[in-house]
Amino acid sequence: MTVEVDKKNVRLDVFLQSKIDDYTRSHIQKMIDCDLVKVNGTVAKKCGQKLKSGDVIEYELLPIKKLSTKAEDIDLDIVYEDKDLLVINKPQGLVVHPASGSESHTLVNALMYHVHDLSSINGVIRPGIVHRLDKNTSGLLVVAKNDKAHLCLSKQIQEKTCKRCYIALCDGNFKEDQGTIVTHIARSKKDRKKMAVCDDNEGKLAITNYRVVERYQDYTLVEFELKTGRTHQIRVHASYIHHPIVGDDVYGKKSKFKLSGQLLHAYKIEFHQPSTDELICVTCDLPQYFKDVLQILENKKNSCKI
């Protein structure tokens, strides 16, 4: 297809969404990430690539797999709830929404059982889901009960007025007590299941603030604050500065501790209540397996002082 004159400077993903029926913008972005879209004969690398009049777009459709999302009686740790939203403390190992390979036993299946109303903005597969956590990342996640709340919360995330803080145990010793990591992140060219830091003219801007909480022998306990929300952002940034998160076997190395995933926990989220504009701050404690590792390191630290 050829870009019309009135579509000058439109984003590639937005243009394709306007032309392809029944495909969401996120699904089209996945097509671009999978190198299925070409602009003027060249594989597109950025979803936000700007088009101009006369550009020729070629694409191969990525099939939409229809999933049946059913309510399931799975325990939920609801740490905050009001008429517009709820905040869940997601355990490590729980997938957020159904997808190929994990069509049941997800947070969405549990939400459909426990919550009567959920926003519909992200469709039937992701009802109420405003933002996500990786399967093996634990902690706080906001769920919207109606579309108005969903839009408001999404806007807060986009405008960086929603504060999301994580605690992670990282390999090695940080040189600085605090700092900011600024890169661009895109799908890895070597492994499409992974994300990677890329050149500034590729991918999406990713900004992460960090602050050292505690230092141990060979490890550092760190607070990370997301200023943007890219896929795997903290895990990629921690690996990029040569301090991968303990237990992250995708971006780090195998841990000597017996872990089921990375020691990364979303412990605090701060936002304005969509209806009242009241500032809400929700926190949750570290999971026990995380505390157990810290206790081991603390004991070792104290023994070295004797």
N, C-alpha and C positions, 0 to 999 in steps of 0.2 A: 504494500500500500504506500501511497505517497502523501506526505504531509501537506495539508492545504494551507493557503495563505493566512487564514484566520487562526491557524494553530502555531504561529510563530513564537518561538522561545518557550513552548510548553515542555514540561517534563516528559521524558520517555514513558515512564510508568503510567502517568496520568493520561497521556494520549492513547496508549494501548487499552487502558480501562474503558475509555469512551468508545472504543471501536469493537471490543470483544465482549459480547453479552455473557452474563452468568459467571464472569471471572472477577474475583475481588482484586483489589490493588495488591494485597499481600501475595496472592497467588501469581499475579503478573510479575511481581518483584522476584518471586522464586524462579520464574521462567528466565528472567534476566540473569539471576545468580547462577543458573545452570547453563549459561551460554547458549540459550535457545533463541535469542533475539539479535538481529544484525541491523546496523544502521549504515546505509550506503555500502553494504558488502562486508563491513567490519563488525565483529562480535562486540556487542555493547557490554561495557564493564560497570557502568553506573546506572542505577535506577533513576537518578535525578539528571541524567544527561539531557541537555537542552537541545530541542529540535528547531530547525528552521524550515521555511517554505522550500519544498522541492526534495527534502530528504526522503529516501526510500527505505521503508521498514519491512524487514522480513522476519517471520517468527514461526516457531514450531510450538504447538500447544502442549502444555504439560497436563496430562489427564487429571481431572478432578475425581478423587475417590470419594464416593458418598459414604459417610459413616453414620452408623446408627448410635446416637447418644442416649443412653438409658440411665435413669436414676439408680444409684446404688447406695446402700446403707453403710457408708464408710465414716468412721469417726472424724469429726472436725474440731480443731482447737480454735474456737472463735474468741478472739481477745478484745474485740470492740464491735459494736453493732448499733445502728440507728435506722431510721426509716429509709435512708438513701443508700447505705453501704454497709459493708462489714469488712473487718480486717482478720485474715486467717493467719495463724502460725503454721506454715506448711512444713511437714517433716521431710527430712532427707529421704530420697527414694520415691517420692510421690510425683508423678508426671502431672503437669498443670491441666492440659487439655488433650482430648483424643487426637490421635494421628495414626498414620500407618504404622503398625507394629505395636501400638498401645491404644487400642480402641475402647478399653474399659479400665476400671480401677484407677481413674484419674480424679483430680480435684474437681473438675467439671461434673463428673458423674456423682460425686458426693454432694456438690452444691445443689444439683437438681433434686436431690432427695431431701435436703435440709432447709432449702430456701424456696419460698413460694414464688417470689418474683425476682427476675434477673434482667439486666439490660439486654437489648437485642442488637446492639450496634455491631458486635463482632460475629453475628450470625449464630446458627444453631450449634456449631461446634465449640464456640468460645463464649457462651453466654456470661455476661457480667465481668469478663476478664479485662481489666484495665491495663495491667502490665504483668510480666511473667517472671518466674524464677526457674533456673535450670533444675532438672530432675534431682540432682544430688546437692543442690543448694537449699538450705533450710531457712525458715524465717517468715517475715511479714509480707503479706500480699493483699492488696486492696481489691475488693470485688464490688461492682456497682449493681444496685437493685433496679435502677431505671435509667433511661437514656439520658435524661438531663444531668444526672449525677455523673454518668460515664463521660459525657462530653466535658463537664467541668473538671473532673479529675485528670482526664487526658490533657486538657489545656494547661493545667498546673504542671504536669510533667514536662510538656513541651516548652513551657515558659520558665522552667527551672525553679518554680516556687514550691514544688513538692520536694521535700528533703528525704532522701533515702540513704541510710547509713548501714554499713556491713562491718562485721568483725571477721578477720581471717588470720589464720596462722600461716606464715610464709617461711619458706626455706631461706636460710642465710641471715645475715645481719644488715639491716638498712643503714646506709651511711648518714642520711639526714633524718631528723626527727619528724619532719613533715615536708610535703611538697605536692606538686601537681603533675600528672602525666597527661600530655596532650599529643594525640596521634590521629591518624585516620585508620579505620578498621574496615576490612572487606572479607568476603569469602576467600579462604586460602586457595591459591592456584595449584598447590600440591595435593591438598586433601579437601574435597568439597564439603566434608562434614565438619571442618574446623574453620574458625575465623583467624585472621592474621592482621598484624599491623602492615599498612601499605603506604605507597607514596601519597603525598598530599593531594594529588590530582585524581586520586582514586578513592573508592569507598566513602565512608561517612566520618565526620569529625567525632572524636571520642575524648571526653575529658573526665578524669578521675582525680579527686583530691585524696591524699592519704595522711595519716598521723600515727606515729608509733605509740602504742599503748604500753607494751612491756617487751623487754629484751631477755631472751634466754640464750643458752649456749647453742649456737647453730640455727636458731629460729627467732623470728620476730612476730609478736602479736600486733596486728595493724587494724586501724579503723579506716575503711574506705568510704568515701561519699561520692555517689554518682552525680555528675552534672549533666551527663547525657545517658541514654539507655540503649547502647548497642548490644547485640547478641554476644554473650560471653565476655562482656567488656572488662570486668574486674579480673577475671581469670587470664584473659589475653594480656592486659596491662601488667599484671604481676609477673607473668612469664617474660614479658618484653624487657622489664628492668632486672631480669635475672634473679627474681625472688618468687618462683611459682608457689601457688598455694598448696600446702601439705595435703596429700590425698588426691590431688588432681592428676590422674594418669593420662589425661588428654594433652594438657599444656605443661605438665611438670614431669615428675618421675615417680616411680613406685615408692610408697612410704614404708618406713620400718614399723609404723603403727598399724594395727589391724583396723582398717577403715573401709567403709563402703562407698566413700566419695570424698570430695574436697571439704576441708574445714573452713567453710564460708557460710556465714549466717547473717541474714538481714534482720538486724536487731532493733532498728528504729525507723519509723516513717512519720513524717510531719506534713500535714496538708490542711487546707481550709475546707470546712464542711460545706458541701455544695449549696444547701438551702439557707444556712444561717451565717456563713462565712466565718464561723468560729474556728480558731486555730486548734487543730487536734494533733496531739503527739502521742503515738503508741509505741511502746517498747516491749520486748520479750527477752527472756533469759536465754543463755546459751544452752543447747541440748546437752544431755549428760555425757555422751561420748566425746564431745568437744571439751567439756570440763575435765574429763578423765585424762585426756592427753595433756592439758595444761597442768594438772596436778603432778603428773609424771615429770614434766619439765621443771616445775617449781621445786619439787623434791630434789632433783638433780642439781638445781641451782643452789639450793640451800646447803646441800652436802659439800659442794665445792668451797663454801665459805668457812667450813669447819677446819 
